[in-house]
Structure formats: structure tokens, C-alpha cells
Amino acid sequence: MDANLAFTSAVEMRRLIGSKGVSVPELVEFFYQRIEQLDPRLNAYLALCPDQAIDQARAAQEAVQRGDSLGPLHGIPVSIKDLEMTKGIPTTVGSAVFKDRTPEADSVVVERIRQAGAIILGKTNTPEFGLSGTTETKVGGPGRNPWNPERTSGGSSGGAAAALASGLCTLASGSDGGGSIRIPASFCGVFGIKPSQGRVPRFGGYGRPAANQFSQSGPLSRTVADAAMFLQVLAGNDPRDPTSLRQDAPDFSAGLTKGVKGLRIAWSADLGYAGVDPEVARIAGEAAQVFQELGAVVEEPQLVIEDPFNAFWDAFATAAYTSYGHLLPEHKDDFTDYGLRSLEHGASLSAADLSRALLRVDVLRRQMELFFDDYDLLLTPTMAVTAFPIEDRPSVIGGKEVEPFWGFLPFTFPINMTGQTASSIPCGFSADGLPIGLHIIGPHGAEALVLQASAAFEEARPWIQKRPVVS
């Protein structure tokens, strides 16, 4: 097969499959050959399931030959982040504690992906329990960036973004509890969207259930239209998740050609508190002005957010401890340093600490609701820096001292706290050839608008023709 097929959009791939322009079994074999060749340089996958995938591919091709009604993702090779439960495929959730587990059921996200006809290639690398913005684990090698394998792919959907960017799948599932779709999308030069809180149900997983206040599953893709198609499959109420939105999801693809003329858009280089690399701020700022060229009104209001990380960290770590803290006595030596740090922080908090954190969440949500009374969208850089060397997180960014654990992602986690939707779209490259992402933030429930604006930017500044070193 032509190597270009590895970089074909999912929308086009679905057309080719339906018109018999490509054989699904041959397509799946082709991707496994690429994985065998390239993934040792990236550590994008933790587990593969070729026997299961080939059997499903043959069945998918037979359905095409019979002229059956085909699902929206029929025959498309997809990777699944290893935080999602997959029946019959190992699921470690990035932790050595679960290195030998193979679930007997799928998560609701995987159920929907299978029902849509996709072919699951395997499980992508993720940090332990998704607790880090980079991908280093005790169950696989560090997640490497296909633009420079000495750099991180980001996290926690680091393997997903690296696999997609290097042509090792056509679509990739991710999840985002503090930036975990948008961080690796920015670092690896692909498109990703975090849906509004509750848009995609979250059900099925290891650990003990905890309130899901911040995390959403969502797509990583090469094009905006691919993400809209994938999100349509994932979105919608499921009664097993009491936090999932009850109203029907809109048609995410319907407005992709509407453009942004007349929209009122805000730009902020730092949200009033972030340290940002000057090159990143400049390139993202230039990208923001593209919307002015496209007919939107772009303004730079005085948006000042009081640094909300401590509140985020308290709520986030409490949820992690609720889910996995019971494993500490027996498995303490199995945990990563950052996993242990998260769980121990959660264990140290009182009910009063959590209550104060949740109040700060409510204050920030209301601040952003009021802000969006005046603006349709908010633009920022996705990340404060480009991808940095593995296990060498920056402590100074833009001349400002930052906490290495989170200082590089100041723009993403606040949007998890507010429950809004946001995308990261490739908008340029640094002088040393690393991708930079533009963060497009919308009100809660406005995925269709964020996708519409993303599609307008994609048409004005296309990126799909650019391919990384490892591809």
C-alpha cells in the first residue's frame, strides 16, 4: 500500500472503504507493519491485538461486499488510550499494579467505537492513571515525540497523539482531565478537542468510583472533520453515568463550512498569570489574528484569572485517591513517583480542603460564564512551551519561575475546572521544528462552534501535509 494511506483522513478513509477502494484486512495489516517498523522509536503502543483486529477486519470487509448498512467508522483503524477498558485486550491504565489485567467488558467509549464499526489496533501509552502531563510509566518506555524522539509526546494521551502523528492509526481516542488531549495534540502537531463536561459518558474502569468533575473522553485526529465524525460517535447520554448530559448531542459536522465571520473572539497570551515562552506566545498570537482576516472581531480584553492550580490539584488528587488509594499499602513500590505523589496528596486532604477547592471551582466557572456573555470564543496558546526533553520539565518559562509538575500547562487545566469545551489546533512551528498549538475555547456545550472555528482556521492555515521525522 502507498505510505500516503497512513496519513489519509478518516472521512476519506471511510469513503474509500465504503466504495471498495481499499480492503479493510489489507489496511489493518498495513498499519501493523508500520507499527512494527516505527513504534520502537516512539513507544506509542502498550498493547496490540492483531488476531482480534484481523478477524474484525475480515468481517468488516464481508459486510462491505454484501452491501450491508455500514457504521460511521466502519473499517477505520483506531487506537484506544489505555485508560479505557477493552474486553479481551490488556488494560493497564498505565500502572504496573494492573500490568497483567485483561478486562471482561468494554468501557462505554469503547462500546460505541466498536458499534460504529471501527477496528481497534491496540492500546496507547499513558501515564499511571492519567496523572501526568507527560508519558513515563513502569509498564512501557517513555512516550516519545515523532517530531523529535528525544522530546516528550506529552500526556496523558501521549501515546495516542504520537501514534496518530506518525501514521500508526487513522483516529485515536483520548481523554482529558487537566489537558490530556490538548497537551499531546499541541506537542505532536495534531488536532484534539476536549468536549464539555458530561458530553461523553465515562463508565467502566479499574479502581473505586469517584465523582468525575473534570475528565472527558474525546478524539484526536488529523483533520477537524475527522474529529467531528468521531465525536458524534462518542457523544450522548448513558444512564450508567449520572453526570452525562441528558440532551441529544448536536450535529457536530453541520457547521464546519460556516466560517467565523461576525464572531466576537478574545485573545489572551497568558490569562493574567501564566509564564509563556515568547516564541510560543508570538506564533499563537499571529494565529489568533487569522480570525480577524476571516471576518471575526478579535480583541484582547483584560482577562485576569487568579492562579487556580491549588484548587484543581486538591480536587484532582482527591478523586485519584478515592479511586486508587486502597492500593497504597500493598502496591506502594509499584507506583510511579508522580502517581504516589498524587495519591499521597489526596490522602492528606480533609473534607474542608476539598470543600474550599470546590468553591474555587465554582468561582472560576462563574467568572468564565460572565466572560462568555461578551465573547463567542477565547483563544490562548495551548501550551506555555513546545515539547521538552523527556523527564526534563521546565522550571522557568518566559523568565518566570514555575512549578515543573504543571507550569508548562497553565492554559488547559482551568478549562477542565470550568467544564467548558476547547480544542488544540496546529498553528505553526518553533525555530527548532517543534509544533505549536492554538487553544480555541468555547462556552459549555459549544463543541459545534469550537469545531466550526477550528475548521475555518484549518482551511486558512492547513497542516495535514506536514509529516514528522518518525513517519
N, C-alpha and C positions, 0 to 999 in steps of 0.2 A: 504494500500500500504506500501511496505518496505520503511522505512525512508531513505535508501540509494538513493532512486529515486530522492530525493530533491537535491542530490549532483551529479547526473548524468550529464555528459557533454551534451551540446546542440547537438553536432554532433551525439552522441549515442542516445539521445532522439529522434531526427528526424528519425533515423533508426528504433527505436522501434515503433514509431507512424506509419511509412510507412509500416512496416511489421505486423501491428496489434498486436504487443506485448504489447501495452499499450493503454487504452481507453482515448481519449482526455478529455471527460467530467469528468471521474474519476480522471484524472491527475489534472485538474483545481480545482476540489473540494478538492483534497488532499492538494494543495498549499494554498487554502483559510483556511483550518483547521490549517495549520502550521502558517499562518499569524495571525489568531485569538489567537493562543496559545503563540506565541513568540514575535510578534511585540510590545505589550505593554512595553516590556523591551528595545526596540530599537528606536521606533518612526521612522521606516524606511519609512512608507507609510503615505501620507497625505490624499489620497482618494482611495477607492476601487470601482470596478464596477462589482460585481458578476453577476447580471442579464444579463448584456451585454456579459460578458465573457462566461457564461454558454451557452447562445444562440449560440455564435460563436463556442464554443467547440463542441456542438451537430452538427452544420453544418459541421465543420471540420471532425468529425468522419464519418458522412454520405458520405463525399467526399472520405474518405479512403475506406469505404465499397463498394462504386461504382467503385473503381479503377480509379478515376479521376487523372489527372496530378496534382501533389501537389507542392506548392511553397517551396522554400528553408528553410523557418522557419515554415512550416505547423504544426500547433497544439502546438508549443512550447510556454510555459508560459513566458511572458516578462513583465518587469516593465518599465514604462516610467517616466523619470525625469520630475518634474512638471514645468520646463521651456518650455516644448514642448506643443503646443496647441493640445487638444484632443477633437474631436467632441463628445458631449454628456457626457463628463466626466469633473468634475470640474478642472479648471486650475488656480491656484492662483499665479503662478510664485514666490512662497514663500512670498507673500506680503499680509498683511491684507487689503490693498486697493482693492485687487481683490478676497477677500475671498468668494464672492458669485457668481463669474463668471463661466459660463459653455459655452464653445465656440460652435460655429455652424460649425466650419471647423477644419480640422487637419493641423498641420504643415507638410511640405514636408517629414520630417523624419518619422512622424507617418503614413503618407500616404504609404510610402514604407514598413514600418513594417507590416501594415495591408495587403498590396498587397502580401507580401511574405508569408502570412498565419499564422502569429503569433497570439497568444491570449493575449490581454492586460489585466493584472490583476489589475492594478491601477497606481497611480501617486506617485512617491517617493519624499521624503522630500528634500528640497533645501533651502539655504538661500535666502533672499529677492533679486530678480532679478539676482541671482548668484553672488552677490557682495562680497562674503566672502569665505575664505578657510576652514571654519568650518560651521556647520549647526545648527544655532539657529534662530528661526523665531517667529513671532507673530501669526502664523496660525497653529502651531503644536509644540510638545515638541522638545527638542534638540535632534539632531541626535546622537545616542549612538553607541559605538563600540562593535561588538559582541564578541571580544576577552576580553574586559573589559568594561562593560557598564558605568563605571564612566568616561571613556575616550571618546574623540570626535571620530566620524567616519570620520572627515574631511569634505571637501566641494569643490566645491558646489554640486557635485554629491554624497553627503554623504549618503542620504537615499538609493540610487541605490547600492552603494558598500556594505552597511550593509545588505540590503535585499539579495543580491547575496551571500555574505559570509556566511550568516546564513541559506541558503537554503529556501528563501522565493520567489524565482523566478529562472528560468534557465538561462536567459540572462537579462541584464539591459542596458537600453540606458542612456548615459551620455552626457555631453557637457563640453568643456574645453576652457576657455578664459584666464586663467592665471595659470592653473594646475588642473582644476576642475574634470578631470577624473583621473589624475595620483596621486593627493594628497590622495583621499579616497581609491584608489586602493592600495597604499603603506600602509596606516594606517590600512586597513581592510584585507590585505593579499589576494587580487585577482589581476587578470591581467586587464590592461586597456591600450588603445592606443589612443593618440591624432593624428588624421590624419593631413596631410599637409593642410595649409590654402587653402580653395577652393575645397578640395576633396569631402566633403559632403555639399550639398547646405543647406543654412539656409534661410527658408522662412516661414512666419506665426508666429505671436506673438502679444502680447499686446504692447502698447507703440507706440511711433512715430519712424519710421525707422531711423537708424543711420548706418554709414559705419561700416561694420563688418571686422575689421582688424585683430582680434586676436582669435575669437571663432570658434570652430569646434565641431559638434556633433560626437559621436563615441561610441564604445562598451566597456562595462565592462563584463568580462567573467571568467569562471573557468579555461579554457584552451586557449592556443594560437590558436588552430584550430577553436574553437568556435568564437573567435574574428574575425578571417579571414572570416569565413562564414557570420557573422553579418555585417562586414564592406562591404562585397561585395553587400549586400542588400542596404546599406545606400549610397554608393558612386555613383558618376556620375552627369553629368551636369543637371541643371534645369534652363530653361530660365528665371524663376521668380527671380533667384538670380544672379545678374550681376557679382558677384565675384566667382561663381562656375567654376571650371576648365572645359574647353570645351572638352579636350581629354578624351577618354574612360579610365576607371579605369583598371588597370592590374588584372590578376587573382591572388588574394592575397593568395590563398591556394596552388598554384602550386609549390612554392619553399620551403615549410615547412620542407622537409626532406633533403635539400641540405647541411645543416651544415654551418660551418663558416671557414672551412679550407682555408687558404690563404688570408683571410680578414685582413686588417690593421686597428686596433682598438685602440683608445686613451682612457685613463682613467684620470679623474681629480677628486680629492676629494673635491675641493672647488671652481672651476672656477676662482681661484685667488682672490676671495673677500668674500666668504660665511663663516659664522660661522657654524660649523658642530659638532654634538655630536660625541665624539671619538669612541664610540661603533658602531654607525651607519656607520661612515667612515671606520672602520675596517672590519665590516661584508660585506659592499658593495664592498670594495676593494678586499677582498678574493673572492667574487663572480666574480669580473672582471677577476681574474686570471683563472677562469674556462675556459674562452675563449682561453687562451693560451694552456690549456690542450686539447682543442678541435681542435687545429691546426691553430688558428689565431695568428697573431703577435700583442701583447698588449704592448703599450708603454705609457709613462707618459710625454707628451710634456709640455712645459711651455705655457699653455693656460691661459692668464690673461685677464679677462673681467672687464672693469670699471663698477662698480655697476650701473645697468640700471634702477633701480626701479622708480626713479622720472619720467623718461620719460614714462615708462609703465603706471604709475599711472595717469599722466596727460592725456594720450590718452584714457585710460580705463574709467576714471571718466568723461571725456568729452562725450564719447559715452553714458554712463549711463544717464548723464544729458539731452542729446539730446532726449533719449527715454522716460524718465520719469520725467524730471524736471518740466513739465507743471502741474504735480500733487501736487507739493510742497505747493502752497498756501492753497488748500482745505484740503489736507490729511497729513499735516506735522506731526500731532500727531500719525498717523497710521504707520509711518515708524520706522524701527529698528534704533538703534544708528549708526550701520555701514552703513545702507542704506542712512541715512541722511548725514553722513559724506562724502560718495561718491558723492552724488548729489550736496552737497554744494561745495565740492572741484571742481567738474566740472563747476559749475556756476561761480566760482571765476576766471576761467582761461580766458585769452584773446586769440584771434586768433594767436598772436605772440607766446604765450606759447605753443599752440598746434603745430604750425609750427616747433618750436625748438624740441619738443618731437618727431615729425615725422622724423626730421633729425637724431636724435639719433637712432631711429628705423632703418633707412636706413644704418647708420654706423655699427650697430651691425649685420645687415643682411649680409653686405659685409664682415665683419670680419669672420663670420661663413662660408660663401661661400668659402672664401680663405682657411680656416682651412680644409674644406672638400675636397679641392683639393688634400690633402695629406692623408686623412683618410676616411675609409668607414663608420665608426661609432664612436660615442663618448659615453663613459659610465661615469655616476656620480651616487651618491646616488640620489634616487628620492626626499627624504625629508631630512631636516637637523636634524630631531628628529623623535622619534616614537610618537604615539598618546598621547597627553597630556590630563590632566583633563579638562572637559568641562568648558569653559569660564575662563581658566587659561593659556593663551598663554605665552610661554616662552619669557623673556626679555633678558636672557643671554644664549647663546648656544656655547658650546665648549670654554668657557671663554671669549667670545666676546659679547659685548652688541649689541642687535639687536632691531629693531622696532617690537613690539609684533604683529602688524597687519599683517606683511608679512615676518618677519625674519625666520620663520620656513619653507618657501617655496622658497628658493633662486634659486633652480635649474629649476623650472618649468616655471615661467613667461617669462624668456628670450627666451624660445623656442616658445612661442606664439608670441613674437615680431618678431622673425626671420621667422615665418611661416613654420618651419620645422615639421617633424613628430617625435614622441617619445612615447615609451611605458614605463610602470612601471610593473616590474615582481617581484613576491615574491622571495627573496633571502636569508631569514633567519629570526631569531627571537632575540629580545633583552633578556637580563637576566631575565626580568620580564614577558616574554612571549608575547610580542607585535611584530607584523610583521614589517619587514623592506623591502623596495623595492629597486631594481636596475633600474636605469634610462637608457634606451637604445635609443640614439638619432641618427637620420639619416638625410641625406640631404632632401630638399624639394622634394616631390614626391616619396620618398623611403620607403613607408609603407611596400611593399613586402619584402624588405631587413630587415627592423626592425622586422617584423614578423618572417622571416627566422631565424634571430639570436635569437629571443625570444624563438622560438621552439627548437633550439639547446640547449639553457640553460635549458629549461623546461625538456627536455629528460635527461640531465645530473643531474639536481637537482629537481626532481619532488616534487610538493607541494599539489596536489589535494587531497591527502589522509588526510591532516591535517584539522581539523574542530574546530571552535571556541567554547567558553564556551556556548554562546547562539546559539544553533543549534538543 
